[in-house]
Structure formats: C-alpha cells, structure tokens
Amino acid sequence: MAQPEAAVWTDPRDEIEYGVLMADGRLAPRAFTDRAAAEAWARPEEGDRVVSYNLICECDS
C-alpha cells in the first residue's frame, strides 16, 4: 500500500493576493493571481487602484 503524499507547506505570509480598490472605496468582488492582471482590470482613470494583501497581516500597498 502506497503512502499518501505529504502536503507541501507554504508560508502564508508569502501568499499574496491582488485586488482592485475601486473609486467608491469598495474592494472589487474578485481576486487576481498577479499584479499585471489586476492592473489590466482596474480603471485608474476612474480612481481605481491595485492593492496587494495576505490573509495574515491584511497589509495593502
């Protein structure tokens, strides 16, 4: 009988998500896999800005 594969641990502080903070102050109802995808979706001319965060510290930039 084969042994089950061990789960690979990743540091949750390194699991960054990208989102778009819309001009009305609400976070867009979706997350993006990378900053480029978020930037392509955002409308900076309307006041949107791309933010990045993780679930540990909920930091944004």
N, C-alpha and C positions, 0 to 999 in steps of 0.2 A: 504494500500500500504506500503510495507516494505521500510525502509530507506536504502540507499546504505551504504556499509561498508566504514568506514573512512580508508584512506591509512595509513599504519604504516610508520612513519618517521624513517629513519636511518641516522646517522651522516655520511656524505660522506667521512670524514677523516678516518673512520673505515672500509671503503670498499676497502680492499687491494686486488690487483691482483698480480699474479706471472707470470713472463715471463722468457725467456732464452735469454741472450745476447750472441750471437754466436761469435766465434773467429774472424770473419771478421768485427765485430763492429755493425752488424745489429741485431735488435730485431727479434726473431723468429715470424713467422706470425700467432701466436696463443697465447692465454692466458690460464692460468691454474687455477683451483679452489683452489689449495693449494700448498704449497712448495714441498711436497713429490711428487706430480705429475710432477712438473717442474723438480725436481731433477732426476726423473726416465727417463724423455725425454732428458735431457741435456747430452752432451758428454764432461765431464770435461777434459778428456784425449786429446781432440782436442782444448781445450781452451774456451769452453762454460762456462758460469756462470749464476746462478739463480739470478734474481733481483726481488724485490717487489716494488710496487708503488701504489699510488692512484691518482685519477684524480684532486684532489685539489692542492696538492703541487708537484706532479710528482717526489716524492722522490724515490731514489733507494738505495738498500743495497745488 
